[in-house]
Each structure stands twice: as structure tokens, then as C-alpha cells.
Amino acid sequence: MRAQLIPLDGTPPIEIHRDLTLVGRKEDCDLRLNHKSVSKMHCVIVKTDGLLLLRDLGSTNGTRVNGQRIRRAALLPNDQLSIAGFKFRVQFGPDERSVAHPRDHNQVDAREAAPLPGKSERQTPITDSGHLPAVPIQPNPLPDVYPAEQESKV
């Protein structure tokens, strides 16, 4: 998947190549926005299959998606992303490597496809007893979106 941040000020698009992109003012950030309104380590963008996930790293001036200040969010096509004073539009497209000519694809009839392995064929025991270990689930105490009353204080 090809992911780009299109600056709304008309500057060239920014390609998101890495699976994890650190955004900030610090020199060793993957995407460096050198302005005093941007925190040294402002946010992180994680690229997954068909989706960008964003997490604010406690920045001073915040990160917004479609005008809403967020702590974390999934970025969808045409979302507007604001990192401090920088504004971008999110754009997805096919990866150049994955774009193939239609003749390059083989067609397979469903009857020719091998059956999926049955439940008895799967071997995923983690413990000696063959059960997955119990892991306590702890909810994140922080909401994904800032409450409206805090919004006016920022």
C-alpha cells in the first residue's frame, strides 16, 4: 500500500515508506517538521495493511484528525491531519511494486484451489496442555479523543 501525506500548503507530498514513522522536531525523527510548534517527538504513524494508525506522543500543541484533537486514531483516505500548525490530507494508493498488468494474473477456478486446513490440522498449542495462556486484559485509561471541555482550554 502506498501512503502519502499531501501538505495543504502546496509543497511536495510526503511518502510514508516505513512501517513505523516517528514525526517531530528532533533531528533523528523519520519525518522532521522543524518548527517550534512541533514537539521534539510529536507523534508516530504506523503503516499496516490498508490503514495508517496514528498516536500522539503527548505533544504540547496536539495532533488533530478532521479538526478533532486525538490521542490515537486510524487515518482514512482524505482525512485531514494537523500536526501542530502543519496540515495534511491523507492519500492512499496502490504500491508501485504491486501494480501489475492484467495479463500477469493467473485465473484459478475455485474447484482447483486446495481446501483450507481443517481445525484438526492446525498446530498452535502454546502451552504443554495445548491451550493458549490466559492474559489479563487491561483497558487503556485514556480515551482516544479529548473531551470537549478540555478542548477549549488548549
QUIRA-V283022 format. One record per residue. N is the residue number from 1. SS is DSSP state (~ for helix, > for strand, _ for the rest). NEAR is the number of other ideal C-beta (glycine too) atoms within 8 Angstrom. D_LAST is the distance of its C-alpha to the last C-alpha in Angstrom with 2 decimals. Layout:
n=N ss=SS near=NEAR d_last=D_LAST
n=N ss=SS near=NEAR d_last=D_LAST
//
This chain:
n=1 ss=_ near=9 d_last=35.19
n=2 ss=> near=9 d_last=33.84
n=3 ss=> near=11 d_last=30.07
n=4 ss=> near=12 d_last=28.48
n=5 ss=> near=12 d_last=25.17
n=6 ss=> near=10 d_last=26.02
n=7 ss=> near=12 d_last=23.87
n=8 ss=_ near=8 d_last=23.23
n=9 ss=_ near=5 d_last=24.19
n=10 ss=_ near=4 d_last=27.75
n=11 ss=_ near=4 d_last=28.10
n=12 ss=_ near=4 d_last=30.22
n=13 ss=_ near=8 d_last=29.12
n=14 ss=> near=10 d_last=28.03
n=15 ss=> near=7 d_last=30.24
n=16 ss=_ near=11 d_last=28.98
n=17 ss=_ near=3 d_last=32.23
n=18 ss=_ near=7 d_last=31.37
n=19 ss=_ near=5 d_last=30.85
n=20 ss=> near=9 d_last=27.87
n=21 ss=> near=11 d_last=25.82
n=22 ss=> near=9 d_last=23.43
n=23 ss=> near=13 d_last=20.89
n=24 ss=> near=15 d_last=19.48
n=25 ss=_ near=12 d_last=20.33
n=26 ss=_ near=8 d_last=23.03
n=27 ss=_ near=4 d_last=26.60
n=28 ss=_ near=3 d_last=27.79
n=29 ss=_ near=11 d_last=25.19
n=30 ss=_ near=8 d_last=26.94
n=31 ss=> near=10 d_last=24.65
n=32 ss=> near=9 d_last=23.63
n=33 ss=_ near=12 d_last=21.00
n=34 ss=_ near=5 d_last=21.71
n=35 ss=_ near=9 d_last=18.79
n=36 ss=_ near=4 d_last=16.67
n=37 ss=_ near=6 d_last=13.37
n=38 ss=_ near=16 d_last=14.83
n=39 ss=_ near=12 d_last=15.04
n=40 ss=_ near=6 d_last=18.69
n=41 ss=_ near=8 d_last=18.81
n=42 ss=_ near=15 d_last=16.00
n=43 ss=> near=12 d_last=17.52
n=44 ss=> near=10 d_last=21.01
n=45 ss=> near=13 d_last=22.95
n=46 ss=> near=11 d_last=26.01
n=47 ss=> near=12 d_last=28.82
n=48 ss=> near=8 d_last=31.06
n=49 ss=_ near=4 d_last=33.81
n=50 ss=_ near=5 d_last=32.48
n=51 ss=> near=9 d_last=28.80
n=52 ss=> near=12 d_last=25.83
n=53 ss=> near=11 d_last=23.51
n=54 ss=> near=16 d_last=20.13
n=55 ss=> near=9 d_last=18.23
n=56 ss=> near=12 d_last=15.01
n=57 ss=_ near=10 d_last=16.03
n=58 ss=_ near=4 d_last=12.95
n=59 ss=_ near=13 d_last=11.64
n=60 ss=_ near=4 d_last=9.07
n=61 ss=_ near=8 d_last=7.93
n=62 ss=_ near=9 d_last=8.87
n=63 ss=> near=13 d_last=11.82
n=64 ss=> near=11 d_last=12.40
n=65 ss=> near=13 d_last=15.78
n=66 ss=_ near=6 d_last=16.88
n=67 ss=_ near=6 d_last=13.46
n=68 ss=> near=8 d_last=12.28
n=69 ss=> near=9 d_last=9.86
n=70 ss=> near=13 d_last=12.50
n=71 ss=_ near=9 d_last=13.85
n=72 ss=> near=8 d_last=17.30
n=73 ss=> near=9 d_last=19.15
n=74 ss=> near=7 d_last=22.54
n=75 ss=> near=12 d_last=22.76
n=76 ss=_ near=7 d_last=25.40
n=77 ss=_ near=6 d_last=27.31
n=78 ss=_ near=7 d_last=25.63
n=79 ss=_ near=10 d_last=22.09
n=80 ss=> near=13 d_last=19.55
n=81 ss=> near=14 d_last=17.63
n=82 ss=> near=12 d_last=14.77
n=83 ss=> near=12 d_last=14.41
n=84 ss=_ near=13 d_last=11.89
n=85 ss=_ near=8 d_last=13.82
n=86 ss=> near=10 d_last=16.94
n=87 ss=> near=10 d_last=18.02
n=88 ss=> near=13 d_last=20.94
n=89 ss=> near=11 d_last=23.18
n=90 ss=> near=16 d_last=24.66
n=91 ss=> near=11 d_last=28.45
n=92 ss=> near=9 d_last=31.10
n=93 ss=> near=7 d_last=34.81
n=94 ss=_ near=7 d_last=37.96
n=95 ss=_ near=8 d_last=38.50
n=96 ss=~ near=6 d_last=41.19
n=97 ss=~ near=4 d_last=43.27
n=98 ss=~ near=6 d_last=43.25
n=99 ss=_ near=6 d_last=44.38
n=100 ss=_ near=6 d_last=48.11
n=101 ss=_ near=4 d_last=50.90
n=102 ss=~ near=5 d_last=51.93
n=103 ss=~ near=4 d_last=55.41
n=104 ss=~ near=5 d_last=53.96
n=105 ss=_ near=6 d_last=53.02
n=106 ss=_ near=3 d_last=55.66
n=107 ss=_ near=4 d_last=56.11
n=108 ss=_ near=6 d_last=56.88
n=109 ss=_ near=6 d_last=58.39
n=110 ss=_ near=5 d_last=56.81
n=111 ss=_ near=4 d_last=60.24
n=112 ss=_ near=5 d_last=60.35
n=113 ss=_ near=7 d_last=57.06
n=114 ss=_ near=3 d_last=57.57
n=115 ss=_ near=4 d_last=56.61
n=116 ss=_ near=4 d_last=53.50
n=117 ss=_ near=5 d_last=54.26
n=118 ss=_ near=6 d_last=54.78
n=119 ss=~ near=4 d_last=53.06
n=120 ss=~ near=4 d_last=56.05
n=121 ss=~ near=6 d_last=55.76
n=122 ss=_ near=7 d_last=52.17
n=123 ss=_ near=4 d_last=52.09
n=124 ss=_ near=5 d_last=48.66
n=125 ss=_ near=8 d_last=49.55
n=126 ss=_ near=6 d_last=47.22
n=127 ss=_ near=8 d_last=49.06
n=128 ss=_ near=4 d_last=52.82
n=129 ss=_ near=5 d_last=52.88
n=130 ss=_ near=5 d_last=51.45
n=131 ss=_ near=7 d_last=48.24
n=132 ss=_ near=6 d_last=44.68
n=133 ss=_ near=6 d_last=43.26
n=134 ss=_ near=4 d_last=40.97
n=135 ss=_ near=4 d_last=37.37
n=136 ss=_ near=4 d_last=35.06
n=137 ss=_ near=4 d_last=32.03
n=138 ss=_ near=4 d_last=28.80
n=139 ss=_ near=4 d_last=25.84
n=140 ss=_ near=4 d_last=22.48
n=141 ss=_ near=3 d_last=20.44
n=142 ss=_ near=5 d_last=17.13
n=143 ss=_ near=6 d_last=16.62
n=144 ss=_ near=7 d_last=16.48
n=145 ss=> near=9 d_last=13.65
n=146 ss=_ near=11 d_last=10.47
n=147 ss=_ near=7 d_last=11.35
n=148 ss=~ near=6 d_last=10.52
n=149 ss=~ near=6 d_last=9.60
n=150 ss=~ near=8 d_last=6.68
n=151 ss=~ near=9 d_last=5.64
n=152 ss=_ near=6 d_last=5.58
n=153 ss=_ near=5 d_last=3.79
n=154 ss=_ near=7 d_last=0.00
//
